[in-house]
Amino acid sequence: MSFCWTGRAPTRHHGRVSFVFALLASWFVGSPALAFMAPQIDVSRDQIVLHFGGRSGDAATAGERRDLSLALNISGDAHPAGASSRDVEPALPPFTFGTATKALRRYQVALPIPSSSRTLRLPHVYGDDASRPLVVIDAGHGGQDPGAIGPTDGRREKDVTLRIAKAIRDELIRSGRVRVALTREDDRFIVLQERFGIARKLHANLFISIHCDSVGSGDASGASVYTLSEVASDKESARLAARENKADIIAGVNLASTSADISSILIDLTQRETMNASANFARLLGREAQPLVPMKPNFHRMASLMVLKAPDMPSILFETGYISNPKDADFIDSPDGRHAIAEAVRKAVDVHFARRLALAE
């Protein structure tokens, strides 16, 4: 194998070549026809050429080659064919796959690297009075994620949760005491971080994620309310400080001007207070729901659930019943069942914010 550099600044190619070799390695593993052949590699300033079939001296001089010869253009001065300048990520140079001889080049495949985006599409907020607290209702699952599926009727959790979320929205709007937003109002997929991220972007005062429980076998039934566990809270606090580089506001305190130790303490204290508020609301919801909705005796549970990891907003996950239990499923997906769930949430929300208001005065 020959490996030679041309040009005066070989170090400028190191990162690009390493990336290309890593890509080729994964490609060869998935291509048995190529994996057994050790390629001959020629590297120049703007191109890497791999000769898989080997070359004889006379044939190479005459410009002949074998068909598996592959050239990779890594010049940062030109864009690949068919790609405009806005399609190519400026942080990395474009590269194209083609053959070593222009006469036999029939196509090119451009691989632009997409830029990351932290923007979220914020949902509509129902209610015009900005002084009212905001409750964000999250219908679990959606899109390509159906959630749990009923074993007898094929009922999908994503559809049931959306209908329940809309019933809760309507009940809260009728109360006139809060503003309401849904993380999704149709059948779409939302990643877990974006669910509570939407609520944080809207400066929500309460986050309620709606789900349906499921077991593989047995006749388990009843609703339960989950809040974040202590262990997950501590780990998430550390990740939050590192990920956002302190460039965020937690409970009205701008962390960008604080040291790493102080910001970690502030996040930890804020999330501990948030967890207490979440637990209080979970117990309150269970109390209000018991006369209306079949609840588990030990309805309040704690778990390390990603959707509950907002550090500065009380958050609960409401498992409204078992979609794997036909009796539970029929209840929570009926008009009467949805109304009962919505009424329980509305009563708990009313008491929750009445208490918060009393404490603030």
C-alpha positions as CSV (number, residue, x, y, z in Angstrom):
1,M,0.0,0.0,0.0
2,S,1.4,3.4,-0.9
3,F,0.5,6.4,1.2
4,C,2.0,9.8,0.1
5,W,1.2,13.4,0.7
6,T,1.6,16.2,-1.8
7,G,1.5,19.9,-1.0
8,R,3.1,21.9,1.8
9,A,0.4,21.7,4.5
10,P,-0.5,18.0,5.1
11,T,-1.8,18.7,8.6
12,R,-4.8,20.6,7.1
13,H,-6.1,17.2,5.7
14,H,-5.8,15.2,8.8
15,G,-9.3,15.7,10.2
16,R,-10.9,15.3,6.8
17,V,-9.0,12.2,5.9
18,S,-9.7,10.6,9.3
19,F,-13.4,11.3,8.8
20,V,-13.3,9.8,5.3
21,F,-11.4,6.7,6.4
22,A,-13.9,6.1,9.2
23,L,-16.8,6.4,6.7
24,L,-15.1,4.0,4.3
25,A,-14.4,1.5,7.1
26,S,-18.1,1.3,7.9
27,W,-18.9,1.1,4.2
28,F,-16.5,-1.8,3.6
29,V,-17.9,-3.8,6.6
30,G,-21.3,-3.7,4.9
31,S,-19.9,-4.5,1.4
32,P,-18.6,-8.1,1.3
33,A,-17.4,-7.5,-2.3
34,L,-15.0,-4.8,-1.1
35,A,-14.1,-6.0,2.3
36,F,-11.6,-8.7,1.2
37,M,-9.6,-6.4,-1.0
38,A,-6.9,-4.2,0.5
39,P,-6.9,-0.9,-1.5
40,Q,-3.9,1.0,-2.7
41,I,-4.3,4.6,-1.6
42,D,-3.0,7.8,-3.2
43,V,-3.6,11.0,-1.4
44,S,-3.1,14.5,-2.8
45,R,-4.2,18.0,-1.6
46,D,-7.7,17.7,-3.1
47,Q,-8.3,14.1,-3.8
48,I,-8.0,10.6,-2.3
49,V,-7.9,7.7,-4.8
50,L,-8.4,4.1,-3.8
51,H,-7.4,1.3,-6.2
52,F,-9.1,-1.9,-5.2
53,G,-8.0,-4.2,-8.0
54,G,-4.3,-3.3,-8.1
55,R,-2.4,-1.7,-11.0
56,S,0.4,-2.9,-13.2
57,G,3.1,-0.4,-13.9
58,D,2.4,-0.2,-17.7
59,A,-1.4,-0.1,-17.2
60,A,-1.1,2.7,-14.7
61,T,1.1,4.7,-17.0
62,A,-1.3,4.3,-19.8
63,G,-4.1,5.6,-17.6
64,E,-6.0,2.3,-17.5
65,R,-7.6,1.2,-14.3
66,R,-9.8,-1.5,-12.8
67,D,-13.6,-0.8,-12.1
68,L,-13.5,-0.6,-8.4
69,S,-11.1,2.3,-8.4
70,L,-12.7,5.1,-6.4
71,A,-11.9,8.8,-6.1
72,L,-13.0,11.1,-3.3
73,N,-12.7,14.8,-3.9
74,I,-12.2,16.7,-0.7
75,S,-11.5,20.2,-2.0
76,G,-13.1,23.0,0.1
77,D,-13.1,25.4,-2.8
78,A,-16.0,23.9,-4.9
79,H,-19.4,22.5,-4.2
80,P,-20.5,19.1,-5.3
81,A,-22.6,18.8,-8.4
82,G,-26.3,19.5,-7.8
83,A,-25.7,21.2,-4.4
84,S,-25.9,24.9,-3.8
85,S,-23.8,26.8,-1.3
86,R,-26.7,26.9,1.2
87,D,-27.1,23.1,1.1
88,V,-23.5,22.5,2.3
89,E,-22.6,22.7,6.0
90,P,-19.7,25.3,6.1
91,A,-18.1,23.7,9.1
92,L,-16.9,20.7,6.9
93,P,-15.8,20.7,3.3
94,P,-18.1,18.9,0.8
95,F,-16.9,15.7,-0.7
96,T,-18.1,13.6,-3.6
97,F,-17.9,10.0,-4.6
98,G,-16.9,9.3,-8.2
99,T,-14.6,7.2,-10.4
100,A,-10.9,8.0,-10.9
101,T,-11.3,8.5,-14.7
102,K,-13.5,11.3,-15.8
103,A,-14.5,9.4,-19.0
104,L,-16.2,6.7,-16.9
105,R,-17.8,9.0,-14.3
106,R,-21.5,8.6,-14.6
107,Y,-22.8,10.1,-11.3
108,Q,-21.9,11.8,-8.1
109,V,-23.5,11.5,-4.6
110,A,-23.3,14.7,-2.5
111,L,-23.4,14.2,1.2
112,P,-24.0,17.6,2.9
113,I,-24.1,17.5,6.7
114,P,-27.3,19.1,8.0
115,S,-26.9,21.9,10.6
116,S,-28.5,21.4,14.0
117,S,-31.4,23.5,15.1
118,R,-32.6,24.3,18.6
119,T,-35.8,26.0,17.5
120,L,-39.1,24.6,18.5
121,R,-42.4,25.1,16.8
122,L,-44.5,26.5,19.7
123,P,-48.2,25.5,19.9
124,H,-51.2,27.8,20.2
125,V,-52.0,29.1,23.6
126,Y,-55.7,29.1,24.5
127,G,-56.7,32.1,26.6
128,D,-56.0,35.8,26.2
129,D,-55.3,36.8,29.8
130,A,-51.5,36.6,30.1
131,S,-51.9,37.0,33.9
132,R,-53.5,33.6,34.1
133,P,-51.1,30.6,34.8
134,L,-50.3,28.4,31.8
135,V,-50.9,24.6,31.8
136,V,-49.3,22.6,29.1
137,I,-51.0,19.2,28.3
138,D,-48.8,16.6,26.6
139,A,-50.5,13.8,24.7
140,G,-48.1,11.0,24.9
141,H,-46.6,9.3,21.8
142,G,-47.7,10.2,18.3
143,G,-46.7,9.9,14.6
144,Q,-44.5,6.8,14.0
145,D,-44.7,6.0,17.8
146,P,-48.1,4.5,18.5
147,G,-47.3,3.7,22.1
148,A,-49.1,0.7,23.7
149,I,-51.6,-1.2,21.6
150,G,-54.7,-2.8,22.9
151,P,-54.4,-6.6,22.6
152,T,-58.0,-7.3,21.6
153,D,-59.1,-4.2,19.6
154,G,-55.8,-2.7,18.3
155,R,-56.6,0.5,20.1
156,R,-53.5,2.8,20.0
157,E,-52.2,4.7,23.0
158,K,-51.3,7.7,20.8
159,D,-54.9,8.2,19.7
160,V,-56.4,7.7,23.2
161,T,-54.0,10.1,24.8
162,L,-54.8,12.8,22.2
163,R,-58.5,12.5,22.8
164,I,-58.0,12.8,26.5
165,A,-55.6,15.7,26.2
166,K,-58.2,17.6,24.1
167,A,-60.9,16.9,26.7
168,I,-58.7,18.2,29.4
169,R,-58.0,21.3,27.4
170,D,-61.6,22.0,26.8
171,E,-62.5,21.6,30.5
172,L,-59.7,23.9,31.6
173,I,-60.7,26.5,29.1
174,R,-64.3,26.4,30.3
175,S,-63.1,27.1,33.8
176,G,-61.6,30.4,32.7
177,R,-59.0,30.2,35.4
178,V,-55.9,29.2,33.4
179,R,-54.5,29.3,29.9
180,V,-53.9,26.0,28.1
181,A,-51.6,24.7,25.3
182,L,-51.1,21.2,23.9
183,T,-47.7,19.9,22.8
184,R,-49.5,18.3,19.9
185,E,-53.0,18.6,18.5
186,D,-52.7,16.0,15.7
187,D,-50.9,12.8,15.0
188,R,-47.3,13.9,15.0
189,F,-44.0,12.6,16.6
190,I,-42.3,14.8,19.2
191,V,-39.1,13.7,20.9
192,L,-39.2,13.6,24.7
193,Q,-36.9,16.6,25.3
194,E,-39.0,18.7,23.0
195,R,-42.2,17.9,25.0
196,F,-41.1,19.6,28.2
197,G,-38.9,22.0,26.0
198,I,-42.1,23.4,24.5
199,A,-43.5,24.0,27.9
200,R,-40.4,25.7,29.1
201,K,-40.3,27.9,26.0
202,L,-43.8,29.0,26.8
203,H,-42.9,29.6,30.5
204,A,-45.6,27.2,31.6
205,N,-46.6,26.9,35.2
206,L,-47.6,23.3,35.1
207,F,-46.8,20.3,32.8
208,I,-49.1,17.3,32.5
209,S,-48.2,14.4,30.3
210,I,-51.0,12.0,29.5
211,H,-50.4,8.3,28.9
212,C,-52.0,4.9,29.1
213,D,-50.4,2.0,31.0
214,S,-49.9,-1.5,29.7
215,V,-48.8,-4.9,30.8
216,G,-48.0,-8.0,28.7
217,S,-50.4,-10.2,30.7
218,G,-52.7,-10.1,33.7
219,D,-55.6,-7.9,34.6
220,A,-53.8,-4.9,36.1
221,S,-56.0,-1.8,36.2
222,G,-56.3,1.7,37.6
223,A,-54.7,5.1,37.1
224,S,-51.5,6.3,38.6
225,V,-49.5,9.5,38.7
226,Y,-45.7,9.7,38.3
227,T,-43.2,12.3,39.3
228,L,-39.5,12.5,38.9
229,S,-37.2,10.5,41.1
230,E,-34.5,12.0,43.3
231,V,-31.6,10.2,41.6
232,A,-32.6,11.3,38.1
233,S,-33.0,14.8,39.3
234,D,-29.4,15.1,40.5
235,K,-28.0,13.7,37.2
236,E,-30.2,15.8,35.1
237,S,-29.2,19.0,37.0
238,A,-25.5,18.3,36.1
239,R,-26.3,17.6,32.5
240,L,-28.5,20.7,32.2
241,A,-25.7,23.0,33.4
242,A,-23.2,21.5,31.0
243,R,-25.5,21.3,28.0
244,E,-26.8,24.9,28.2
245,N,-23.5,26.3,29.3
246,K,-25.3,28.4,31.9
247,A,-26.9,30.5,29.1
248,D,-30.4,30.1,30.5
249,I,-32.6,31.5,33.1
250,I,-33.8,29.2,35.9
251,A,-36.5,30.6,38.2
252,G,-35.7,34.2,37.1
253,V,-31.9,33.8,37.8
254,N,-29.6,34.3,34.8
255,L,-27.0,31.5,35.2
256,A,-24.7,33.0,32.6
257,S,-23.1,35.3,35.1
258,T,-22.5,32.7,37.8
259,S,-19.7,30.2,38.4
260,A,-20.1,26.5,37.6
261,D,-20.5,25.5,41.2
262,I,-23.0,28.2,42.0
263,S,-25.1,27.5,38.9
264,S,-25.2,23.8,39.8
265,I,-26.4,24.6,43.3
266,L,-29.1,27.0,42.0
267,I,-30.3,24.4,39.5
268,D,-30.3,21.7,42.2
269,L,-32.2,23.9,44.7
270,T,-34.7,24.9,42.0
271,Q,-35.3,21.4,40.9
272,R,-35.8,20.1,44.5
273,E,-38.5,22.7,45.0
274,T,-40.0,21.8,41.6
275,M,-40.0,18.1,42.6
276,N,-41.8,18.9,45.9
277,A,-44.4,20.9,44.0
278,S,-44.8,18.1,41.5
279,A,-45.3,15.6,44.3
280,N,-47.9,17.8,45.9
281,F,-49.8,18.1,42.7
282,A,-49.6,14.4,42.1
283,R,-51.2,13.7,45.5
284,L,-53.8,16.4,44.9
285,L,-54.7,14.9,41.5
286,G,-55.0,11.5,43.0
287,R,-57.3,12.8,45.7
288,E,-59.6,14.6,43.2
289,A,-59.6,11.7,40.8
290,Q,-60.5,8.9,43.2
291,P,-64.3,9.6,43.2
292,L,-64.3,9.9,39.4
293,V,-61.6,7.6,38.0
294,P,-60.5,4.1,39.1
295,M,-57.2,4.7,40.8
296,K,-54.5,2.4,42.1
297,P,-54.3,2.3,45.9
298,N,-50.6,3.4,45.6
299,F,-51.3,5.8,42.8
300,H,-48.3,8.1,43.4
301,R,-45.1,6.7,42.0
302,M,-41.7,8.1,41.2
303,A,-39.5,7.2,38.2
304,S,-36.6,8.5,36.1
305,L,-38.8,9.7,33.1
306,M,-37.2,12.0,30.6
307,V,-40.5,13.8,29.9
308,L,-40.5,15.0,33.6
309,K,-37.0,16.5,33.7
310,A,-37.8,20.2,33.4
311,P,-35.9,21.7,36.4
312,D,-38.1,24.7,37.0
313,M,-41.7,23.6,36.2
314,P,-43.9,21.2,38.2
315,S,-44.4,18.2,36.0
316,I,-46.4,14.9,36.3
317,L,-47.1,12.0,34.1
318,F,-50.7,10.8,34.4
319,E,-51.2,7.1,33.5
320,T,-55.0,7.3,33.1
321,G,-55.6,3.5,33.0
322,Y,-54.5,0.3,31.3
323,I,-55.0,0.1,27.6
324,S,-54.1,-3.6,27.9
325,N,-57.2,-4.1,30.1
326,P,-60.4,-4.0,28.0
327,K,-62.5,-2.6,30.9
328,D,-60.0,0.2,31.6
329,A,-59.5,0.9,27.9
330,D,-63.3,1.2,27.3
331,F,-63.6,3.7,30.1
332,I,-60.7,6.0,29.4
333,D,-61.6,6.1,25.7
334,S,-65.3,6.8,26.2
335,P,-66.9,10.3,26.3
336,D,-67.8,9.7,30.0
337,G,-64.4,8.5,30.9
338,R,-62.6,11.4,29.2
339,H,-65.0,13.9,30.9
340,A,-64.3,12.3,34.3
341,I,-60.5,12.5,33.7
342,A,-60.8,16.1,32.6
343,E,-62.9,17.0,35.5
344,A,-60.4,15.5,38.0
345,V,-57.5,17.4,36.3
346,R,-59.5,20.7,36.4
347,K,-60.3,20.3,40.1
348,A,-56.7,19.6,40.9
349,V,-55.5,22.5,38.8
350,D,-57.9,24.9,40.5
351,V,-56.8,23.9,44.0
352,H,-53.1,23.8,43.0
353,F,-53.0,27.4,41.7
354,A,-55.3,28.6,44.6
355,R,-52.7,27.3,47.0
356,R,-49.8,28.9,45.0
357,L,-51.6,32.2,45.0
358,A,-52.2,32.1,48.7
359,L,-48.6,31.4,49.4
360,A,-47.5,34.3,47.2
361,E,-49.6,36.8,49.1
